[in-house]
Amino acid sequence: EVTVSGLSLNVVQRKPGVFNFSDLLTPAAKPPTASSRPAATEISWNLPFALQAGQVGITDGNVSYLDEVSQAQWQISGLRALIRDLSLSKPFGLEAGFVAQQSAPGTLNVKLDFNGLADISKVSSGKLALDIQKLTADAAGLSLFLSGPVRLDSQRLVAGEFDGRLGQGKISLQATLLNYSQAPDVCLN
């Protein structure tokens, strides 16, 4: 069991794409050539051991974010994440949640909670699976609840048979996003 408690991060975007930690991510003097680096879909779990952990978690985390360009300010508090029965060969449990407060420009409070299962056993063939048992969000008094499966491979993201509630109404959706790595940003206002 591994638990990190009281994690605190302060993120500042100084200009587009440049953060207060960017200097820690600078490439080595001689970066590897493209042919020596595996592509994202070439990840392999061929380890000489089995990776398993009963419980890995973060409790009581906090993140502050300041965008010096747009002057946007966010505080994330109560950050928690719990991975149960972590394994590279079978599904494992995930729980997460936080409260986010925007203080500039304007104000907004958002609460998010998640509970589900993740399966990364086929990541070497470019596939991930997430079974959302409960995803709840509350923003400005409007509540959203969703549950359903998500599948991701190298070419598409499929969110099939999502059911839930939005405010007092019911919501049901199915979505497939092809070539998601080339898709434009999506924004819901």
BELJOBEL-V823676 format. One record per backbone hydrogen bond with DSSP energy under -1.0 kcal/mol. CO is the residue of the C=O (numbers start at 1). NH is the residue of the N-H. E is the energy in kcal/mol with one decimal. If there is no record, write none. Layout:
BEGIN
CO & NH & E
CO & NH & E
END
This chain:
BEGIN
2 & 57 & -2.7
4 & 59 & -2.6
7 & 62 & -2.7
9 & 64 & -2.5
11 & 66 & -2.2
12 & 20 & -1.9
13 & 68 & -2.4
15 & 18 & -3.0
18 & 14 & -2.1
18 & 15 & -1.3
19 & 22 & -1.8
21 & 24 & -1.7
22 & 25 & -1.5
33 & 36 & -1.1
39 & 42 & -2.1
45 & 47 & -2.8
53 & 86 & -1.9
54 & 85 & -2.5
55 & 2 & -2.5
56 & 83 & -3.3
57 & 4 & -2.7
58 & 81 & -2.2
59 & 6 & -2.4
61 & 79 & -2.5
62 & 9 & -2.5
63 & 76 & -3.4
64 & 11 & -3.3
65 & 74 & -2.4
66 & 13 & -2.8
67 & 71 & -2.3
72 & 67 & -2.7
73 & 103 & -2.2
73 & 104 & -1.1
74 & 65 & -2.8
75 & 101 & -2.8
76 & 63 & -2.5
77 & 99 & -2.3
79 & 61 & -2.6
80 & 97 & -2.0
81 & 58 & -2.7
82 & 95 & -2.0
83 & 56 & -2.2
84 & 93 & -1.7
86 & 53 & -1.5
92 & 118 & -2.8
93 & 84 & -2.1
94 & 116 & -2.5
95 & 82 & -3.0
96 & 114 & -2.9
97 & 80 & -2.4
98 & 112 & -2.5
99 & 77 & -2.9
100 & 110 & -2.9
101 & 75 & -2.1
102 & 108 & -1.4
104 & 73 & -2.9
108 & 102 & -3.3
109 & 140 & -1.5
110 & 100 & -3.3
111 & 138 & -2.3
112 & 98 & -2.0
113 & 136 & -2.6
114 & 96 & -2.1
115 & 133 & -1.7
115 & 134 & -2.3
116 & 94 & -2.9
117 & 131 & -2.8
118 & 92 & -2.6
119 & 129 & -1.7
120 & 123 & -1.7
122 & 125 & -1.5
122 & 127 & -1.9
123 & 126 & -2.0
128 & 152 & -2.7
129 & 119 & -2.6
130 & 150 & -2.9
131 & 117 & -2.1
132 & 148 & -2.3
134 & 115 & -2.2
135 & 146 & -2.3
136 & 113 & -2.5
137 & 144 & -2.9
138 & 111 & -2.2
139 & 142 & -2.5
142 & 139 & -2.3
143 & 167 & -3.4
144 & 137 & -2.4
145 & 165 & -1.9
146 & 135 & -1.9
147 & 163 & -2.1
148 & 132 & -2.7
149 & 160 & -1.1
150 & 130 & -2.8
151 & 158 & -3.1
152 & 128 & -2.9
155 & 179 & -2.9
156 & 153 & -2.4
157 & 177 & -3.2
158 & 151 & -2.7
159 & 175 & -3.1
162 & 173 & -2.2
163 & 147 & -1.6
164 & 171 & -2.7
165 & 145 & -2.6
166 & 169 & -2.1
169 & 166 & -1.9
171 & 164 & -2.1
173 & 162 & -2.9
175 & 159 & -3.2
177 & 157 & -2.3
179 & 182 & -2.2
END
